[in-house]
Amino acid sequence: MKQSLWPRASNKLVEQSLSAHSVMGLVISAILYIVCLSGTVAVLEDEFGWWEAAQTPAVQTVTPQAAQTAAENVLAAQPDTSHVYLYLPRENWPRFVIGGDDGVEAAGSNGEIVGAYETAWNSFLIHLHYYLNLPEQFGMILVAIFGVMMIAMSISGLLAHPRVFRDAFRLKTSGQQRLVQADLHNRLSVWTLPFNLIVAGTGAVIGLFVVVALVLAQTSFDGDTRALSEAIFGDEPAANAAPAPLADVETALLNFENEVPGVEPFLIIVHDPGTAGQHIDIQAEHSDRLIYGEAYQFDGDGTYLGHAGFSDGSAGRQIAYSVYRLHFGDFGGTAMKIAYLFLGALLCFIVATGLNIYFLKSAEKGQPKQKLAAAWSACVWGAPALLALTLLLSLVGLGEYLMSWVFWAGLTALSVGLPFVADAGRIGFLLRRATGAALILAGILHQIMFFNVASDTTFAVLNACLIVLGAALVAGPFWIKQAPAKQTQSVLNN
């Protein structure tokens, strides 16, 4: 027999290597699960941002004169800023928020600054989903890589199950636990495949844009990243730092209304305010399109210069400006948001059951990985528990930085510590009820703290949803059957 060139490994080394491989698989699955979970909750980022800043006055409309006053107030408060930002009210976000490079504040309907605009939990959630709370460029690339992995997993899963479409509506509800969960995992993967590919693909495009931009800049623009940016997003007028009166935002808005009637502006940006080279961008929403918005340009006197072409330019430019809304379901109104929430929850379930099936299969082979299964249970139920906890703590003033520490340190402690004191089923039981309790408390406390605006429909509905969801987690779930005491339990049981 020909001797292998690969050295023979001892049984102990093989066992240690398999254990390390399992731990790495657990870590990768955990990160993917956190990205999916945070993205699902982030569908409601506008609503939660409003919920956090409940004390700020509701503003339905902003007149051109009020916008001019607001821009002047920003420049007076931040004289060295290179941008003035005016975030105008939208249908699901009746707020007027203004600011510059040093931060934003809430404004009244007349453009006056009325106080701070703090949405620490919302910012923490977005940074968790976009960057995993890591340095932004590195974190975004890492998250994008997981988007690519999700696409690969979806496609490979289909190829590994050639009958998956034929059996799409055949579902086992009883019998061997692994087969039941595998059946459900496969069926949900088929039913949600278009959604999974859309969110994973658009997420990968958003995250890998930095890498792609560097490559394209080198290959097509002689290393000039500014030229690439201008090719995609449009160019800007040449800078001129000579002092000048603040740009005429009022005239720009009036001209905008004449040039593109019926289109709703949602953001005004004054570039290089107070200089001779200043110019104004008005971002406006086209409700019948997937594009994030169209950018309309005006000079410092408010004269219309043209638009960037996101709505009618090259196909590449339109696609580049459409991935955000497609990724987060920020189109189609409330019904689309509900659909994205539901499909996102199913995606989290698919990720959770994928690794769960592996643990059940190992137990059937007589090689149970009870500690790893318990750690996975701590992650699956610990992540939503910590999100609910940080939401509750945001009401008592916990900042974004500390929320990141609470989440990651807490998740690490739960995943490492709980497997030594409880099994997967018991961990799921406790953490699910902890999540429910935190959601109930958050809804009740918010309703009490902001009782003067409790009649607002959005606050009332969101608080009611938190309380009802929390109560369901505390009391249920009722649809999962109790596993035998001696059987290795699924992380989704109890």
N, C-alpha and C positions, 0 to 999 in steps of 0.2 A: 504493500500500500504506500502510495506517495505521501511523504510527510508534508504537512501544511507549513507554509512560511509564517503563518500567524502563531505566536507563542500560545501554549496551552495555559488557560487561566484557572486559578483555583476556584473551588466552589464558593469560598468565602468572598473572593473578589467579584465573582459573577453576581452573588447576592447583593453585595454592597452597590455594584453598578446599577442593578435593577432598581434598588431602593432610591438611589440618586436620580435615576431616570424618572421614577414615579413622582418624586418631590418636584422636579423641574416641570413635569407635566401639570402638576397641581398648581404651581406658581403661574405658569402661562395661562391655564384655564381660569385662574382667579382674576388675573389682570383683564382678560377678555370679558369675563363676567362683569367686572366693575365698569368697564367701558360701556357695555351694553346697558347696564342698570342706570348709570348716570345719564346716558343719552336718552333713555326712556323718560326719566324724570325731567330732563332739560327741555322736553317738548313744551313744558309749561313754564319756561323761563320768564316770559312776559308776565304771566299771571302771578308767579311767586315774587317777582320783582316788585310788582304793585302791592302784593300782600305784605311784604316786608316794610314797604314805605307807606303804610296805611295812613300815617299822620300827615302826609303831604297833601295839599289841596288838589282836588280833582279839577282838571282843565280840559274842556271839550274842544275848544277852538282857540287859535292864536291869530290875531290880526297882523297885517304887515307892520303897522306902527308899533305893536307890542313886541314883535320880533326885533325891530330896530332898537327899541329900548333895552331889550334883553342883551343884545350884542354889546351895546355901550356899557351895560352893567358888568358884563364879563371882563371886558377890556379894562375897566376901572379897577376891578378886583384883582386881575392878573395882567398887569401892564406888559410883562415880558413874554406872554404866551405867543406861540407862533400859529395857533389856530383858535378860532372861536367855534364852539359846537352848540347848536340849538336843536335839541331833540323834541320834535313836535308831537302833539297828541295823536294817537291812533285809535282805531275802533276798540281794540282789546287792551289799550294802555292809555287811559285819559290822564296823562301827566305832561308837564312842560319842564324839561330838565335842560339846564344850560351849564356851560363851563368851558375850560380851556385845558392846557397841557398839565395843569396842577390839580385837576379834579373837576367834578361837576356838582351842581347844587340844584335844588328844586326852585322853580319859579312860579309866580302867580300868573293869572291870565293877562295881566298888563305888562309882564316882563320883569317885574320886581323879584329880587332874590328873597325867598321866604325861609330858607334854612337848608341844612345838609340833606343830601340824598344818599342814604346808606342802604345798600342791599348786600350785606356781607355773605349771607348764605347762598344767594343766587350767584354771586361772583365765585364763591368756593365751588359750587356745583359745576359751573361752566369750565373753570380751570381744572377740575377733576376730570371732566369728560374730554376736554381738548388736550390737556397736557399731563394728566395724572399728577397734578400739582408739582411737576418737575420744571426746570428751566424751560421756557416756552418752546424754543426751536427744537431742542432735543426731545421734549415731551411730545410735541406734535408729530415728529417723525416716528417716534415709538408707537404712538396710537395708530398712525397710518399703517405701519407694518402689521399691526393686529387686524386692521381692516382687510389687508391683502390676505392674511391668514384665514380670515373668516370666509372670504370668497373661495379660497382653495379648499377649505373644509366642506363648504356647501357643495361644490362641484365633485370633490372626491367622494363625498357621502352618497351622491346620486349614482356615481359610477360603480360604487361598491354594492349597490342594491338595485340590480337591473329590473326588479319587479316593483319598485317603489311607486311608480305611477299607476300600475295596474292595481295595486293594493291600496290606493290612496284613501278609499272609503271603507276599508276593512280594518276594524279596530278591536284589539283584544282588551277586555275590561276585567278579566279574571284569569287565574292560573298563576304560573310561575312569575314572581315579581319582576325579574330581569326582563322577561319576554314582554310583559305588559308595558314596562317603561320604554323598552326598545321600540315597541310598536308605536307608542305615543310619540316618542322622539322622532321617528321616521315620518309619521304622518304629518306632524306639525312642520317638520322641515320641508316637506313637499308643499303644503298649503301656503306657507309663508315665504317660499323661495324667492318670488319677485321682490318682495319687501326686503328680505335679507340681502339680496344682491345689490339693491338700490342703496341702502344705507351703508353697507360695507364699501361699495364702490365709490360713492360720493365722499365718504369719510376718508378713504385712501387718497382720493384726488386732492381733497382739502389739505390733508396732512403732508402729502409728498410734494406739494406745490413748491416748497422751498428748494428741495433737491432737484426737481425738474427744472425750476427756474435757473438754478446755477448751471445745469448742463446745457440748457437752451441758450443761455447767455454766452457760454463759451463756444458753442457750435454754430450759432446763427447771428450773434450780435457782437462778436469780437470781445467777449467778456464784459460788455456793458449791461449791467443788470437794470439800470435806469431805462435804457432803450427798450429792453424787453417789457418792463412794467408799462411803459407808455404805449407799446404795441398792443398790449392786452387791455389796459384800463384807460387809455387815452393820455395825451400829454398835458402839461401845465404851462401857463405863461411864464416867461422869463422873470426871475426874481429882480426886484428893485427895492433896496432897503431905504430909500429916501423917505423921510417922514411925510405923512399925508393924513387927512381926516379919515375916520373909520369908514369902511365901505358902506354904500347905500343899500342895506338889506331890504328896507321897505320898498324901494323902487324895483329891486330885483324880484321880490315876491309878486308885486303888481304886474310886472312884465311876464313873469312865469304864468300867472293866471290867464293872461291874454294869449300867450304863445301855445300853451298846452292845457286848455280848459278841460275840467273833469278828471284830471290826474292829481292824486293827493300827495303833497310833499310830506316827508317824515323826518328829514334831517337837512339842516343848513350848516355848511362849513365855510367860514371865512378864513382863507389861507393868507398868512403874513399880514394880519390886521394892522392898520395904522401905518402902512407903507405904500409907496407909489406902485408897487408891483402886486398889491393885494387883489384877490379875485374871489368869487363866490361860487360854490357848488351847491346846488339844490338837488338832493336825492329824493326821487318820487317813486311811489309804488304803482305798478301797472297790475291791477287786480286780475286781469285776464291772462297774465303771463307768469311763467315760473321764475323769471329773472328777479333777483333781489330788489332791483330798482333801476331806474335810469338816472344818469347824472347830467343835469343841465347846468351849463357854465355861464357866468355873468362877470363882467369886469367890475372894477371898483365903483363905477357910477351906476351900476345896475343894468347895464345894457346887455341884452342877450347875445351870447357868442356862439351857441350851438350845443349839441349834446354828444355824449361819449359814444353812443351807438350800441349800448348793451341790449336795446330793444329791437334794433333794426340793422345792426352792423354785421360783421362777418359771423359765420356760424360758430367759430371757435370762441369769439368774444361773448356771444350770447350763452353758449354752453358754460363758459367759465363763470358767468355771473348767475347761473341757475342752480349750481350744485348745492348751495347753502340751503335754499328753501326746500329743495327736494330731500336733503338729508334730514332736516328737522320737521318736515311736514308743515312748514310755515306757509301754507296756501290752502285754499278751500274752506277757511273758517273753522269754527268749532268742531264740526263733524270730522274734518280731516285730522285735527288734533286728537280727538277721541280714538280714531282709527289707528293713529301712530302709537298712542299709549297702549292700546290693546295688542297690536302687533309687536311692539317693543317688549311687552311683558311676556309674550309667547317666545320671543327670541331669547330672553333671559332664561326661560324654562328649558329651552332646547339646549343651551350651553350647560345648565345645571345637570340635566339628565344625561348628557353625554358622558361626563366623568362618573356620574353615579352608576351608570350601566357597567362601566369598567370595574368599579368596586364590587358590585354584585356578582359579576362574572368571576372575579378573583376568589370570592367567597365560595362560589359553587365548585371551584377547582380545589378547594381545601387550602387556599392560600389567602386567607382574609387579611385585609389591610385596614384594620379597625382604626388605628390612630390617624392614618391619612384620610379615611372616610370621615372621621370626626372633625378633622381640620377643614375638610371641604365643606362640611355642614356648617361649621363656624363661619366660613367665608360667605357661603350662600345666604345665610340668614343674618350674619353679623354686619354685612355691608348695608342692607336696608335699615337695620337697627341703628347703626351709627349715623346714617343719613337722617333718620327721624330724630335722633338725639341732637345732632347739630342744628336741625331746624328748630327744635324746642329751645336750645341754648341761644339761638340767634335772637329770640325774643327778650332775653335778659342781657343782651349786649356783647355776646362772644364775637370776636372779630374773625375775619377770614383766615388769617395766619394761624390762629389757635384752632380753628375748625379743622384745618388740614392736619395738624398734629393730633387732635382728638380722633379723627377718622383713621389715619394710618397707624398711629400707635395703638389705638383701640383694636383695630382689625388684626394687627400682628399679635397682640396679647391674647385675643380670643382664639385665634387659629393655633397658636402655640400652646396656650395654657389649658383651654377647655378639654382637648382630647385626653388629658391625664386624669380628668375627674368625671367625665361623662361620655356616653357613646353618641353616635351620630343622631339617632332619633331623639334622645333627651336634649341634646344641644339645640336641635331644630325647634323642639317644643318650647324651650325657654326663650330663645332669641326671637322667635316669631311673636310670642306674647310681649316681650320687651318692646319690639317694634310697634305693636298695636298700642301699648300703653303710652309710648312717646307721642304717637300721632294723635291720640285722644287728648292728651294734655296740651299739645301744641294748638289744636283746634279750639279747645275750651279757653286756654289762656289768651290766645289772640282775640277771641270774641269778647273777653272781659276787658283786656287792655285797650281795645279800640271800639268800645261799646258805642261811642258817639258816631261811628261810621258803620256800625254793624248792619244797618239797613241796606248798605250797598250790596247789590246782587252778587257781584263777583266774590267779595269777602264771605258772604253768607254761604254761597255754594261751595267755595273752596274749603271753608271750615267744616261744613257739613260732610263733605267728601272725606276729609281727614278723619273725622270722628267715626263715620260709618266704616271706612276701611280699617281703622284701628280696632273697632269693635269686632269686625269679622276675623281679624288676625288673632285677637284675644280668645274668641269663642271657637274658632274653627281651626283648620278647614274641615268641613264635614264630609267632603267627597273622597277622602283618603282612608283606606281601610287600615286597621291596626295590624302590624306585622307580628308574627309570633315572637315571644320574648327572646328565644335563643337564636333567632335568625338575624343575620347582619342587616340592619335596617337601612332603608333609603334615606338620604338627606332630606327628602321631601316629605317624609312621614312625620306625623304628629306635630 
